[in-house]
Amino acid sequence: MKSNSRRWIAPVLWIMAALDIVNGIEMFFFPSAWFFKLVPGVPETGPYNMHLVMDGGTFFLAVGVGLVAAALNPRRNAIAVVVAAVAGVMHSALHIYSHAAGLLSTEHLVTEVLGIYIPAILLILISAILYSQSDETRMAAARAA
């Protein structure tokens, strides 16, 4: 895969970083507003717990900062993308389990798909691309064989 075909990675990481940082700020500094007004369906997850929402905010802030580092230099900071992907997969797994167990309705499924599942899939894809062999490495291995 040519490096030119990877030009989309940094802009996507910037967008994802910004979304995570904004979400983290909202959760940490405005937990009640985040819980009751900003994200559809959150109140159906259980009773409001300010500390728990603020904890989630620290998670999103940390992931967002890691994605900023990755956006600045994706290859060098690819591990930050992997960490964000793992966090996204775990978050997705929790929501999938919650749906399967009947703990969440499907009323806000579009929000979950756009805000949880697609970002996790994108981070997995970007991680795979960043850790795949470069064309130069593949060509060198082919010449040696």
C-alpha positions in Angstrom: 0.0 0.0 0.0 1.5 3.3 -1.0 1.9 6.0 1.5 -0.2 8.3 -0.6 -3.2 6.0 -0.1 -2.8 6.5 3.7 -3.2 10.3 3.6 -6.8 9.9 4.9 -5.6 8.4 8.2 -4.3 11.6 9.9 -7.5 13.7 9.1 -9.7 10.8 10.4 -7.6 10.6 13.6 -7.9 14.4 14.1 -11.7 14.1 13.8 -11.9 11.2 16.2 -9.5 12.9 18.6 -11.6 16.1 18.6 -14.9 14.1 19.1 -13.4 12.2 22.0 -11.9 15.3 23.7 -15.2 17.2 23.3 -17.1 14.3 24.7 -14.6 13.9 27.6 -14.9 17.6 28.4 -18.7 17.4 28.4 -18.7 14.3 30.6 -16.1 15.6 33.0 -17.2 19.2 33.4 -20.9 18.9 32.6 -21.9 15.4 33.7 -25.6 16.1 34.4 -26.1 17.9 31.0 -24.2 15.1 29.2 -26.3 12.4 30.9 -29.7 13.9 30.5 -29.5 16.2 27.4 -26.5 15.7 25.1 -26.5 12.0 24.2 -29.8 10.3 23.3 -30.6 7.2 25.3 -28.1 7.6 28.1 -30.7 7.8 30.9 -32.0 4.4 29.9 -28.7 2.9 30.9 -29.5 3.3 34.6 -29.7 5.9 37.3 -27.5 9.1 37.0 -24.2 8.8 38.8 -22.1 11.9 38.5 -18.9 10.2 39.5 -19.3 7.5 37.0 -20.0 9.9 34.2 -17.0 12.0 35.1 -14.9 8.8 35.2 -16.0 8.1 31.6 -15.0 11.6 30.8 -11.4 10.9 31.9 -11.4 7.8 29.7 -12.5 9.8 26.6 -10.1 12.6 27.3 -7.2 10.2 27.6 -8.1 8.4 24.4 -8.6 11.7 22.6 -5.1 12.9 23.7 -3.6 9.6 22.5 -5.4 10.1 19.1 -3.9 13.7 18.9 -0.4 12.1 19.2 -1.4 9.5 16.6 -2.7 12.2 14.2 0.5 14.1 14.5 2.6 11.1 13.4 0.4 8.0 12.8 3.3 5.5 12.1 5.3 6.6 15.1 2.3 6.7 17.5 0.4 3.7 16.1 0.2 2.2 19.6 -2.1 5.0 20.6 -4.4 4.0 17.8 -4.3 0.4 19.0 -5.2 1.5 22.6 -8.1 3.6 21.3 -9.2 0.6 19.1 -9.2 -1.7 22.2 -11.2 0.9 24.2 -13.6 1.2 21.3 -14.0 -2.6 20.9 -14.6 -3.0 24.7 -17.2 -0.1 24.6 -18.9 -1.8 21.6 -18.9 -5.2 23.4 -20.6 -3.6 26.4 -23.3 -2.1 24.2 -23.8 -5.3 22.2 -24.1 -7.3 25.5 -26.5 -4.7 26.9 -28.7 -5.1 23.9 -28.6 -8.9 23.9 -29.4 -8.9 27.6 -32.4 -6.6 27.1 -30.8 -3.8 29.1 -31.0 -1.2 26.2 -33.6 -0.6 23.7 -32.9 -0.3 20.0 -34.5 3.2 19.9 -31.2 4.9 19.8 -29.3 2.3 17.8 -28.4 4.8 15.0 -26.6 7.0 17.7 -24.7 3.9 18.9 -23.7 2.8 15.4 -22.4 6.2 14.5 -20.9 7.0 17.8 -19.5 3.7 19.0 -19.4 0.9 16.5 -18.2 2.7 13.4 -15.4 4.5 15.3 -14.2 1.2 16.7 -14.2 -0.4 13.3 -12.3 2.6 11.8 -9.7 2.4 14.6 -9.2 -1.4 14.0 -8.8 -0.7 10.3 -6.3 2.1 10.9 -4.3 0.0 13.4 -4.1 -2.8 10.8 -2.9 -0.5 8.1 -0.3 1.2 10.4 1.1 -2.2 11.5 1.0 -3.8 8.1 4.3 -4.2 6.2 5.2 -1.2 4.0 5.6 -1.8 0.2 9.4 -1.3 0.6 9.6 -4.1 3.2 7.5 -6.4 1.1 9.5 -5.7 -2.0 12.8 -6.3 -0.1 11.5 -9.6 1.2 10.4 -10.6 -2.3 13.8 -9.8 -3.7 15.6 -11.8 -1.0 13.4 -14.9 -1.6 
